[in-house]
Amino acid sequence: MTDAAELRRRTQELLAAHPPASTGRVDFLRARFDAGLAWVHYPEGLGGLGAARSLQAVVDAELEDAGAPDNDPRRIGIGLGMAAPTILRFGTDEQKRRFLRPLWIGDEVWCQLFSEPGAGSDLAALGTRAVRDEGGTSRSSEAESGGTWVVDGQKVWTSGAHAARWAILIARTDPDVPKHRGITYFVCDMTDPGVEVRPLRQITGEAEFNEVFLTGVRIPDAHRLGEVGDGWKVAQTTLMNERVSIGGARIPREGGLIGPVAATWRERPELRTHDLHQRLLKLWVEAEVARLTGERLRQQLVVGQPGPEGSGMKLGFARLNQEISGLEVELLGEEGLLYEDWTMRRPEKVDFAGRDAGYRYLRAKGNSIEGGTNEVLLNIVAERVLGLPSEPRTDKDVAWKDLAR
């Protein structure tokens, strides 16, 4: 069993063989993955060593002290937090070898094709269709096995689709069974014919989200994750990991939105009032509690199988961000109402820290929607954590094709 001492030794060997000062960033990340120090709890040969998840902090601390480069979770967060654990749990050996290394390094960006105009909070109602074509041919470079699926439909609120090479996709493969049972999970090549990405401009003026139209897109069966019709089960792994990655991200003390507000408070005493002081202290403590709770949650996770606790963390993350960004605007007064630029842009990542208070206030409004709305997550916490009765449902045993839409 790999322990902390062994990980320190391996990390020092990596640093000696690839000194950060003289090794390019991408080359270092590739060497780190191949040494099993990317995510130590993953299996050997897939960026890990089969060690305890909690020991990742040992590697991270050694590399940080040495000034080693890291990947960019803000740019490749969907791949790291959602696609990777799903591929690890449900993917074939070939899929794991093909996708995990370039995903972690950042050579390939991923997006998520889940939500639809008529299937957001009720995701299982999705209508994008995938029909099997046993005799079809695919233009994908991947080897085919079991024919091809032809996909038609529309997805929405797709973060980073304009920069993504791959997408995790759920589509309906059997309309004759209840909605949760007729879904299959695929990996979609965003460069294939029939994939059209259109920007959705947000309240910030930017378009980090997109709507994606799929018209006759051919996906080889070799890019299916899990069994046919078992996509809802596979998707739950993705969604649970998404909420942990959003609400339980690893950050230092005063990381996140509390950092800029605390810095302004220290540097500009003329803005201080007693009321704002009390509110800042309360939110600082809550942010620190959330940070430590997120650390504990990550250490308790079974590989690829987080529980409903992540939904609670994501709820807290959204509420805190909105309260903190609101306090920052109040603290800055008229200055807090200014906004740097309404130019239409297509950012590849969300950067709260590098922007002004106006951006943070506006962008934080989306935190209670993305990654699962607050209302849906409250239901999950009520039912799966507190054991309360579930809401009445009349569509559980009705075939999807017979549902009112």
Beta strands, then each sheet from edge to edge (+ up, - down):
strand 1: 110-113
strand 2: 129-133
strand 3: 148-155
strand 4: 166-172
strand 5: 183-189
strand 6: 195-200
strand 7: 209-220
strand 8: 224-225
sheet 1: 1+ 4+ 5- 8+
sheet 2: 2+ 3- 7+ 6-
end
